[in-house]
Amino acid sequence: MAWIFWVLIVFVLTFVEVITVSLVTIWFILAGILTCLLSLFIDSFIIQVIIFCALGAILVLTTKNKMKELIKRIKKQK
């Protein structure tokens, strides 16, 4: 039943992203979706939390600069 927790996390993070439009929580939304799917196969909640945090951090660190460049390019075109 841990998947219900991850679905709730995804909804909360989606709400936060819509309010803030910071493009940070969007990566944790993706991490939450992936963790939700993995929770169907992994019973340990602690391992699920570790996977969620690791995926979120990896996604933020690897895409943050690229997203900033993309946003700057889009703003220049307007």
Secondary structure as GFF3:
##gff-version 3
##sequence-region A 1 78
A	DSSP	alpha_helix	2	20	.	.	.	ID=ss1
A	DSSP	alpha_helix	25	38	.	.	.	ID=ss2
A	DSSP	alpha_helix	45	77	.	.	.	ID=ss3
###
